Amino acid sequence: MKLHRLSCALVLLVLIDGAVASAQIAADLKGRVLDPSGAANANAPIELVESSTNLHQSTTTSSSGDYLFIHLNPGSYRVEVKAPGFKSLNREGVTVIVGQTVSLDLTLSPGGDQQTVTVNSDAPLLQAETSNIQTNISGAVVAAIPLNTRNFIQLATLAPGVELPPGTLLPRINGGRPRTNEYIYDGISALQPEPGQVAFFPILDDVAEFTIEANNVPAEFGRFNGGVVNVATRSGSNDIHGSLFEYLRNEDLNARNYFAPAGRKPEYRRNLYGATLGAPILHDRLFFFGDYQGVKQLIGRTLTSTIPTNNERKGIFTGVSKIYNPATTTIVNGKNVRQEFPGDVINIPLDSAAEALLARFPIPTNGNAANNYSRTANDADHQNQFDVRIDGAYGARDHAFGRYTYYNEVEQPVTPLPDGSGLISGAALGTGGVPGLSNVRGQQAVADETHIFSPRLVNNLAGGYTRRSNNIIGPDLSDTASAALGIPGIPTNAAFNNALPLFTFTGFQQLGPSAKHLCELPDLGLADSRHGCLHPRRPCHQSRHRLSLVSAQYSIAAQSDGLLRLHHHRNQPTRRNKQRQLHCQLSAWRS
C-alpha cells in the first residue's frame, strides 16, 4: 500500500510540476533469454555475479524472455542461466560501463541442466540502447598514462570534441564554456553552479573509470551546457590489494636555466606521495577501500618591483621631479599656486599617514630608479586528500555503498613585497594562480542502497552532501586601518576590519593585496534534488523511440518500452557552500 501511494505521488508530481527525469549514473544490464530458434524463454532463473566481490543478484525472465539488472557497479560480471530442458549457461567477462546500458541476449542450447556451456570471451558488447555518444576511459588507461599533477581530467581530451587549453584546469566540451560542464561522482554532483567550480578532483588511484558525455546528452542529466563527466570510484574486493607511491621533483635533478643569474639554482621541490588499500571486511559480503594523497611543493620565484629610492624616502627628489610645498598654496587669478621646495628637497616633516605607508616599503636592493627591488621566495602548495568507501550486501536483495572524501589545499604565492603587498600578475609557477594565501576545503559524502523487492520491482535510494569553501587572506594590520595608519574615515564595520587597504601610486608597486584578494567563500549554493523512476513496463524490442521534454526545473524521458525517469532539481542560495542531493529510484516491471 505504501509503495502504491509512493507511485501515485510520483505520477502526480509529473502531472502538476511538468516533465521530470533522472540521469543514469551507474550501469544497467538487460537482454533476452532465447532458445536456438529465437523464441523467448520465460521464467528462466538468472544469476548475476560480480567478479571482484562474488556478490550475487538474481531475477527471472518475463513472459517475453526479458531480464534487467539496474544500478550496477561498473566492472566485470558473470551471468548464469538455468532453465529446464536446456544446458546451463555461464557467460563470463561481461563488462558494464558507468552511465551505459549494456544489452546482452543469451541463447540456450538444448540438453540436461547438469551440462554447462561456459563462454569465457566474446566480442565486445554493443551499447545500442541509447543514442547519446559517450567516451569511456577505463581504470587501466587512467593508471597507465603518465599525468603531470596526476589529475584524471587531463584524460578528457581523449574524447572527441574535448579541448583542454594550456594552463587551464577545466575542459571545453564541444565548444562550451569550461565552467558549464557537469561533474558527477558516484551519482552525486560535485559542481557548484556558481561560480562553476568543482569541489575537488578524485585521486587518480580512486578512479575506477569515467565517461565523457559529449554529444546528444540526454536531457535528464541537466545543469550543463557542454557535456557531462561521470566518474565511478573504486571499491574493495575479496582480494587484499594496496600500493605506495611517491613522485619527486628537485632542482638538483634539473639543468640550469641558460638565462638564470649566477649562484644557487632557484628551489624547485615537489613531493607527491600516497597510498591505497582495498580489502574484504567480511568475505563475499562487506568490503573496504581507502586512499590518501599528499602534495608538498616549494618552487622558487623572483619578483621585481619599483619602490621609492633611498633618497626619495628622505624627501630628496633633486633631478627626479619638481616638488611643491602644499602649505604655501595661494589662489592667483583663480588658480592654485604653490612654491617649489628649494632644490626639490622636502624640508618639512612628512604627514604621519604618509610615514606609516612609507614604512611598509622595504629598502631597495639596488640603486636604480626603476625595478630597484627584487624578492626571491617560494611559491608553496600543500595538499591533503583521502577517500574511504564501504561496499556491502545483505543477502541477494540489498546492495549498498557509502563514501566520504576530504580535500584540503593551502596555497601561498610569492608576493612582490614582504608584507604580502603587491600586484600578482599572471599565474604563479607553483600555485594555481591565486592572489594570496588561499585555503580550499572540499568534502563529499555519498550513500547508496538498492533493494530488490521482487524480480519485477527494484528500488534505489541515494543521498549525497557536497561542500566547498575557499578563504583568501592578505596583509593585515595591528588595528583597524584608520587607527593603524592614521587615516580617518575608513569604515570599521567591514568583514575584514584589520585588513590593509589597497593603495596605488603612479610608477610604484602598490601597497595592499591584489584586487578581490580578501574574501571568504563558504558555499554559494544549496542544491536539493530528488528523482525517481517508475516504469511499469511491457518490453518492446522492435522500436527504440525516445521522447525527452524539458521545462524550467524538471525534465522527462520516456521510452517506447514504458520507462519513465523523473528528476526534480532545486538550487537555493545559502550562506554556506554546500549541496545536498537525494535520489530515489523505484523500478517496477510488469510482464
N, C-alpha and C positions, 0 to 999 in steps of 0.2 A: 504493500500500500504506500509506504514512504517512497519507494522507488518510483511508483506511478505518479505520485504528486510531484516528485522532482522532474520527471519527464514533462509533465504538463506545465510546470513552471518555466522550464527552458523553452518550450514551444511558445508559451505566452510572451516570454521576453523577446523572441523573434518577431512576433506579431505586433508588439507595442513599440519597440525601440528600433526596429529596422533590421536589416540583414546583419548577421553576426558570423564570425568564423574563427578558427584557431589554426595556428601554424603546426605543421608536422615537424617535431623536433627530435624524435627518436627514429627508430626504424621499424618498418612493417614487413611481414612476410605473408603472402597469400598465394592461392593457386587452386588447382582442382586435382582430384584423385580419379584416375581413369583406368579402364581395362584396355587390353590390346586393341579392341575395336574402336576405342574413343568414347565409349559410353561411360556415364558418370557412375562412380561407386559411392553409394550413400551409406551414412552411418559407419564409416571406417574410422577406427581409432587412430589418432596421430599423436606422436610424442615428439616434442622439440627439446633438444638438449644443448645447452651452451657448452662449448668445448672446454673453455678455460676453467669453469666453475662446476660443471656437471649439474647445474640447476635444470630442473625439468618443468615443462609446461605441456599440458595435454588438451586435446579437443577432439571432436568428431566431425566428419564431413556432413554437410547438409544434404537434403534430398537431391540437389543438383551436383553433388560431389565437391562443393566448395569448402575451403577451410581458410582461417585467418588467424594470425598471431600479430598483435599490435604492441607498440611501445617496447620494443626490444632494445637492449644494449647493442651498439654496433660491435660486430665481431663475427666469429666463425661458429656455426651451429651444425648439429646433426639432426636429420629428420627421420623418424622411424614410423612406418605404416604397417599395420597388420589387419588383414581382412580375411574372412572365411573363404576358402576356395582359392586363395592366392598366396604366392610366396611372400614372406615378409620382405620389406624393402627398407634398406638403410641408405640414406643419402647423406654423405659426409662432405665437409668442406663447403657448406652453404654460407656464403658471406653476405651479411646485411650491412648497409651503409647508413650513416646518420642522415636523417632527412629524406630518405628514399623508401619507396615501396617496391619490394622485390617480388616478382611473380615467378612461381616455381610450380609447374604442373608435374605430377608424379604418375607414372604408368606402371601398373602392377602386372606381374606375369602369373599365369595360371600355375597352380601347384599346391602342395601342402604347406600349412603355416609353419611347419618345422624347418622348411627350407628358407634360406635368406639370400637375397640379392643385395650386394653392397656396391655402391657407386662411390669410389674414392676421389675421382677427379672428373671434371666435366667442363664444358665450355662456360665462359663467364656468363652470369645471369644478366639478362637484359632488363633495364629499368624502362618499362613501357607503360606504366600505369598513369603517369602524369606527363604533361607537355613541357614543364619547366626544364631549363638546361642548367645542370649542376656540374661542377668540377670537384671531385673528391680527392683530397690529399691524405693518404694513409699515414698511419703512425710510423711505418717503416721508412717512408720518404722523409717525414719530419725528422726522424733520428739520423738519417744517413747524410743529409745535405748540410754542409758546414754553414753556419749562420753567425755573422758578427752580431754581438749582443744577445744571441740566442732567442730571438723573438720570432715566433711562428708566423706572424702576419707578413713577413717578407716573402713567404712562400705563396701568398695570394697571387703574386704575379705569374704563377704557373697556369692560372686560369685565363682563358681568352677574354679580352676586353678589360683587363685589370692593369692599372699602372700605379707604380709607387715612385713618385718623383724623388730625386736625390735630396736628402736632408729632411724628408717628411716621414711621419710615423704611420699615418692612416692612408690606406689605398684609395684610389679613384676607380670606381666600378662603372664601366660603360659611360664614362664622362661625367658621372655625378660628383658632387662635391664630397670631399673626404669625410666631412662630419655628418653626412646624411645616410650613412650605411647603418644597418642593424647588426648587433653583435649578440649572439645567443650562446650561453654556456650551459650545457645540460638542461636546455629548455627554458632558462631564465635569462632575461635581457640584462646585459652588463653596460648598456648605453645610457648616458644621461641625455635626455632630449635637448637640454640647453646646458652648456654650450656645445653639445655634440661630443663630449669626452667619453672615453671608455674607462670604466672604473679601474681596470687592471688587465694585463695580458697574462694568460696562464703560463706557468713554467713549461718549457719545451718538453720536458720529460713527463709532464702530466697530460699531454695531448694524445688521446687515442687516435683521433682522426678529426678532420674538419672538412666542410664543404663550402664552396662559394656559389651562391645562387645569383647568377648574373643576368640571365635572360628569361623573360616570361615568368617572373617570380609570382607565385600565387598571391592573390590579394589578401588572403587571410594572415600573411606574415605581418603586414602593416609597419608603420613607423620607419619607412626607408624611402629613399629616392634613387639610390644607385643599386645596391644589392644587399645580400644577407650573408654574414659569416656565421656559420652554425658549427659549434665546437662540441665534441663529446670528450670528456675527460676519462682517464684510465681508472680501472677498478682492480681490486685484488683478485687472486685466483687460488686454486688448490696448491699451486707451487709457490715456494718462497723465492722471491726474486728481489734484487736490490742493486744499487750502484752507488759509487762515489766518483765525483769528478771535480776537477779544478782546471781553469784556463787562466794562463798567466801572460801578461804583457809587462815589459820592464824596459826602461831607457837603456839599460846595459846591453840589451839584445838588439837595439836599434842602431842603424848607421846615423852618423851625424848629418844634420841638415847642412848642405853646402853653404847656405846663406846665413846660418846661425852664427852669432858672435862667438869669439874665443872664450874658453872657460868650460865649466862643467855643463854637460848637456842638460836641457830642461827635463824636469822629472816627468816621467810617464809610467804610471803604475796602475795596472788594472788586474784585480783578482776576482774571478767569478768562480764560485765553488758551490757544492751542494751534494745532496744525497737523495735516494729514493728507496722505498721499501714496500713491498707488497707480500701479503701472506694470508693464509686462512686462519680465522679465529676458531670456527667450527667447520670441520671438513665437510664440503658439499652443502654448506648452509650459510655461513657468515664469513665475510672477507674484509680485509683492511688494505688500504693503500694510502701512503703518505709521502710527501716530498718536501724538500727545503732547498732554497737557493738564496745565496747572499752575494752581494757585489760591493767591493771596496775599491774605489777608484780615486786616484790623485793625478792630475795632469797639469804640469807647469804651464803658465801662460804669462806673457809680458804685455802690459798695457802702458801706453804713453799718453800723457796729458799736458796741457798748457795751464800753468798756475802762476800766481804772482811771483815775480823775481824777488831776490833778497832786497834790492833797492826799493822796489815798489812796496814791499811790506813795511819799509821805513818811511814811506811817503816821498821817495825821491823819483821823480818822473822826468828828470832832465834828459832832453833828446828823445823822449818817448812820446810825450803828449803834453799839450798845454793844460794846466790845472788852475782852476779859478776858485777863489775863496767865496763860499756861499754866504758868509756873514757880511759881505760888502755889497750885497745886492741893492741896486737903486733902479728907479724907473726913469728913463730918459726917452722922451718922445714916444711914450707908450711901450717901450721895450725894456726888458730886464738887462741890466748891465752889471757885470761883476769884475772885480780886479783880479788879475792873474797873480798867482803866488810868485815871489821872486825866484827866478831860476827853476820854476816849476817844481819846487820843493815844498811840501806841506809843512808849515811851521807852527801849526796849532794842534792841540790834542784831537785825536780821532774820536768819532762818536762811539759810545760803549757797545752799541749793537754791531757796528762795523768791526770793532776789535774782536767781538765774540765770534763773528763769522770768519774773520781773517785767521783766527787761531785754529780753525778747523782745517785749513790748508796745510799740508806738510811742507817741509823745506825742499826747495828744488834740488834735483840730483845732478844738474849741470848748470852752466852759466848762460845758456841760450835764452833768448826772449820768448821763443815758442818751443813746444814739445820739450819742455825742460824738466819733466818729471816722469820717471819710469818706475813701474812697480811690477815685480815678479812674485807670483804666488800660485797656489794650486787651486784649480777647479776641483771640488770634492763632490763625489756622488756615492752615497751609501744606500744600499737596498737590502731589504729582508722580506722574504715571501715564503709562505708554506701552504700546503693543502692537506686536508685529512678527509678521506672518503671511506664510508662503510657501506657495503652491499650485503644483502641477505635475502633469504627466502624462508617462509613458514609454510611447509608443505608445498604442494604444486599449485596452490591457488593465490598465494600472496608473494609478491616480489617488491622489494623496496631498496632505496639507497638514500644516503644523506651525505652532503659535502659541505665543508667550511673552508674558505680561502681567506687569507690575510696577506695584505701587501702594504709595505711602507717604504717610502723613498725620501731621503733628505738630500737636497742639492744645495751647494754653496758655491756660486760662481765667483770668480775674482772680480772685485770692483776696482775702478781706477784709483780711488783714494782709500787709505787705510781705514777710515771710519765707516766705510760702507757707502760713501757718496760716489756720484759719478754716473754718467750715462753708459750703460752696457749696450753696445751696438753689435748687431749680428748674433749668430748662435755661438754660445760658448763651446769650446772644444770638448770639455769633459762632461758637461751637463746638458740638459735638454733645452737650453736657451732661456732659462727662467731669469727674471730680472733681479733676483735676490735670494736670500735664504728661504728655501721652499720646503715644506713638509707635506707630502701627499700620503694619504692613507686610504686604501681601498679594501672593502670587505664584501663577501658574498656568502650567504647560506642557502642551501638548496635541499629540499626534501621531496621525495617522490615515492608513491606507493601505488601498485597496480593489484587489483583484486579481481579474480575470475569467479563470478557468481555461478556461471554455468558455461557450457560450450557456446552459448548464444549471447551471453551478457557479460561484459567486462567493464570495469570502472578504473580510471586512473585519476589520482589526486596528486597534485604537485604544488608546492609553495616555495617562494624564494624571497630573499631580502638582500638588496644590493645597496651599498653605501660608499660614497667617495667624498673626502674632504681635502681641501688644499689651503694651507696657511702660508702666507708670504710676509715676511717681516723685513724691515730695513733699519737704518741707523736710528738710534733713539737718544733722548736727552735725559738729564737727571731730573728734570721737572717739566712742566708744560712749556711749550715753545715761547710763550710770552715771558714767563719767568726766567727761563734759562738763557734766552738771547736778548732780553730787554726790549722786545718789540711789542708794544701794546696792541690790543685789538684782535689778536689771533684767537679764534673760538676755542673754548676749553671743554665743550660738550661733545666732541667728536669721538669716534670709536678708538682712535689712537692719539690720546692727548699728549703723550711724551714723544711722539714721532718728530723727527727733524723734517721741517717743511722743505719744499723744493725751491732753491734759489738759483737763478740762471744769471750769468754775467757774460756780456759780449766779449768774445775772444778767449774766455777761460772755461775750464772744466766747471761743471755745475756742482753745487752743494745739495745734498739730499739724494734720495733714490731715484731710479728710473721711474717714468710715468707709470701709473697703475701698479706700483710696487706693493704698497701696503694693502693687504686685503686678507679677508678671512672668508673662505668659500665653503661653508657647510653645504649639504646637498641642495641643489637648485630645483629639485622636483620630486614629488611623490607620485609614483605610478602604481596604480592598483588595477590589476587585470584579472578577469575571471573568464574562463572559457569552458565550454562543454561540448560534447559530441554525442548526439543522439541519432543513431541510424538503424531503425528497424529496416532491414534490408532484404530484398529479394534479388539475388545476384543476377546480373545480366552481362554476359561477356561479349556480346556482339556489337555493342555501341559504346563509345567512350566519350560521349559529350560531357562537357563540364561547364557550369554556369557560375560566375563569380560576380557579385554585386558589392559595392562599397558605398557606405554613407559616412557621415561625419566621424562617428566614433565606432561604428560597427561594420562588419562585413559578413557575407555569407558565401559559402562554397558548396555547391550541390553537384553530385554526380548521378549518372543515369541509374546506378545500382541502388540509389536511395540514401546515399551518405550525405549527412548534413553536419558541417563543422561550424560551431558558433564561438564567437570571441567578442568580449566586451573589454575595452581598454580605456582607462581614465587616467589623465595626468592632472594632478592638483598641486599648485605651488605650495611650498612649505619652507620654513627657515632651515630645515635640516636636509642634508644631501643624502637622500635615501630613496630606494624604490622597493615597494613590496608587491609581489605578484602571487596570485593564487590561481591555479589551473585545476579544473575538474572536468574530466572527460568520461562520459558514460557511453559505452559502445554496446548496442544491442543488435542481435542478428536473428531474424525470424525466417525460417525456411519455408 
